C-alpha cells in the first residue's frame, strides 16, 4: 500500500515521538537500576550498622505501625536520622524542605523515581516482617505521611503488579 506524503510525514513524526519516549524511559530505567545498586548502602556502615544490627530482628518480630514498632524507631534515633539524611527514597529525607516550603507532606517534595524506590522499599520491608502486608503498609503510610488519595490509589493499584508471580 502506497502512503501519501502527508501519511509519510505523520509516520515520521510518530516514529520520532516513539524514539523520544524510548529514550526517556531508558533514562528512568537507568536511574532506577542505579538506585537498586545504591539502595540502603548506608545501613552497612557506621553509624547505622550497629543500631540496625540490634533492631532489625526486633522490627521483624513487631507489627508494622504498632506502638512497639514506633518505640523501636524512636530508640533507633541517630541511626535513623543518618539513614533518612542519606536516602532520598524515605519521606523523612524531605521533612525540613517540606516544612520550609509549607508543603503538607514531605512526599510532595519527592520525584517519581523516589516514589518508585519508596514503593519497592515498602514491599521489600513487608517481606522482612513476619506479618508483612503491603496494602496495610500503604494504608498506614498514607496516614503517616499525609499521602493524597490519588497517590494512595496509585500505590494500591500497583500492588497487584508487584506481587504478581
N, C-alpha and C positions, 0 to 999 in steps of 0.2 A: 504494500500500500504506500503510495507516494504521499508525503506530507507537504502541506503548503508552507510557504516561507514564514507565515505567522505561527504555524504549529511548530516549525523547527525552532523559531525564536523562543517560543514558550517552553519547549523541551530543554533548550539550552539554559534558560533562566531557572527552570525547575531543577536541572542537574546541579547547577551552581548552589542553589539552596540546599539540596541534599548533601552536597560536599561540605558546605558550611556547617550544617548540623552535625555531620560525622566528625568534623574537626573539633567542634565544641564538646561533643560527647566524649571524645577521646581525651580532651583536656581534663574533663571532670573525672573520667575513669582513671587517668594517670594520677591525679591528686588523691583520689580515694585509695589507690594502690599504695601510694607513699604514706598515707595516713595509717593504713594497715600495718606497714612495716614499723612505723614510729609509735604506734598506739601504746600508751601507758608505759613506755620505757622508763619513765621517772620512778616507777614503783620498784625498779630493780637496783636502785642505788639509794644511799642515804641522802636525805633524812627519812625517806619514805620506807625503805626496805625493812627496818627493824619493826616499825609500827604495823606495817601491812603483814609482816610475818606473824605477829601476835594476833592481829584482829581478823585476818581473812578466814580462819576456821570458825571464829565466833560469829562472823557475819553470815557464813554459810549455814550455820545452825539456827539462825534467827529468821523471823519472817520479815520480809521487806516492808518497811514503813511502820513496823511495830514500835512501841515505846522502847523495847530492848534494843532494836536496831538503831533508833535515833540516839540512844545513850552511847552506844558503841561509836557512832560518828562523832559525838561530842568528845569522847575520850581520845579519839584519834587526832584531834586538834591540829597541831602544827604540820603533821604529815599530810592531812587533807588540804590544808591551806596551800602547802607547797605543790601538791598534786594538781589542784584546781588552777593555780597560777601558771603551771607549765603544760596544761592540757585543755585546749580550747573546745573540745567536744563536751565539756561539762558546763552547764549554765552558770555555775558559780564562778567560772573564769571571768564572766562579764558583769558581776554584781556591781562593782564600782562604776563601770561605764554606764550601766543601766540607771543607777542612782543619779549620776551626773547629768544624764540626758532626759531624766524623768520618764523613762520607759517603764511600762507596767511590769515587765518581766525581763530578766536577763536573756531569756531565749530570744527576745526581739532583737538582740544585738548579734545573734549568730547568723552565719550564712548557711546556705543549703548543704554545703559539704559538712559543716559542723553538725547539722541536724541528722544527716545520714549516719555519720560516725556515732553520734549520741544514740540513735535508734539501735544500731548494731551493738553498741556497748550495753544498752539496756537488755537486749536479747541475750547476749553472752553472760551478763550478770545473772539472769534467771537460771541459766544452766549451772551456776555455782551454788545456788540456793536449793536446799532440799525440797522446798515447796514453791519454787520459782514459777511465775506466771506472767508472761509479757503483757497480756491485756490488763491484768491487775496493776502491774507496774506503771503502765501508761495512765491508768485512772489515777493512781496515787500521785504520779509526777505532774499530771495536768493540774492538780490542786497545788502541789508543792511549788511549781514554777509558774503558775498562772498562765498555762497554755490556753490559747484561743480554742474555741470549739472546732474551728476549721482545722487547725494543726492537729488537735487531738484526733479528729476523724481521719485525717490523712494517715497518721501513725497507726491507728486501729485498722484502717483499710489495708495497710502494708503487712500486718501480722500474718495474714493468710499466705502471702507470697514468701515471706522469710521463713515460715515454718513448714512450707511445702517440701516434701521429700522427693 
